[in-house]
Amino acid sequence: MEQHAVAPDYRAVLEQVAADVAPLVGTGRPAAYIPALAGVDPGRFGMAVADLHGNVHGVGDWRHPFSAQSITKVFTLALVLAAGGDTLWRRVGREPSGNPFNSLVQLEYENGIPRNPFINAGALVVTDALQTLTGDASSELLEFLRAESGNPELGFDAEVAASEAAHGDRNAALAHFMASYGNIAGPVPALLDHYFWQCSIEMSCADLTLAARFLARHGLRADGSRLLTRSEAKQINAVMLTCGTYDAAGDFAHRVGLPGKSGVGGGIVAVVPGHCTLCVWSPGLDARGNSVAGVAALDRFTTLTGLSVF
C-alpha cells in the first residue's frame, strides 16, 4: 500500500466523490425481499471517512441511520476471533463462494462447512460461536458497536428484525442443514433470533466508520486496548477483500482495491489499513446486492486519493 506523508483533504475528496456519483444515486433497487427495507428512499446518499485518531468527515446523509444488515458480520467475526481465536476456522472457510449469499448448494458438497464467514451460512456459524462464547450474541455485538462508535443510542430495529424473521425460511434451512452436520452448537431457533436482531442494527455512516477503525488500527480499539492481534486483523481484512461483497468480490477488488463489506441495506464499509475507514450508503442495489452508487463512490475515492492495498 502506498504510504502518504500527509493525509488527503478528506472533506474536499468526499465532496468531489458525491458530485461525481450524483447521476448514479437513485439507480438500482432497494432490497425487495425484506419488506421493511423495500420502502427506503433510493435517492439517499451519504459517505464518511474516519482517520486513525477518530476524526470523521462526511457528506450527504452521513449521519442518517440505516439498516446495517450484513455489515454487522464483520464485527461478529472480530468478537469471535478475539474471544475464541483460530478455532473458528475449523468451522468456516476463507474462500469466495461464487454463489449467491444464501445458497444451499455448496454446503452439501462440503459437508456443512460454509465457504466463508460473510455468506449467510458462514455468518450463522459465527453468530452461533458468539452465542456459545457469550450467551447473548446480539446484545454483545450491540454493546461493542456502541462502545467503538461512541454512540450509546445505537439500537435494533424491531420492524426489520420481524420482517427478517417472517421471511427467513432460507436462513432457517441453512442453519438446520449445518446442524445436521454438527456445525451448529446451540438451538437453531435461538440462533436465528440473534442473527435477525444482529442484522437489524441501525447505524449511520459516521457510526460505522468509527466502529470499524480497529481494522485500520491493526486490531486496536477506540480506547487503545487491543481487540485483535495484527495477524487476526489482517485475516479479517483479507476475507473482506476476497469475500465481502457477495459474489461480486472479484469485481469490487478490481475496481476499489480495498477490503470491504456490503449489506443489502445499501451500506458498504471499507478499510485502508494504517490510514482510515470509510462507509458509504445508498439504498439502490445492483443485481448482486451491492449499492450501485456506493461501489462507484469507493472507486472514485481510491482514484482521487491513491489509497488502496495494492
Disulfide bonds with the S-S distance in Angstrom:
none
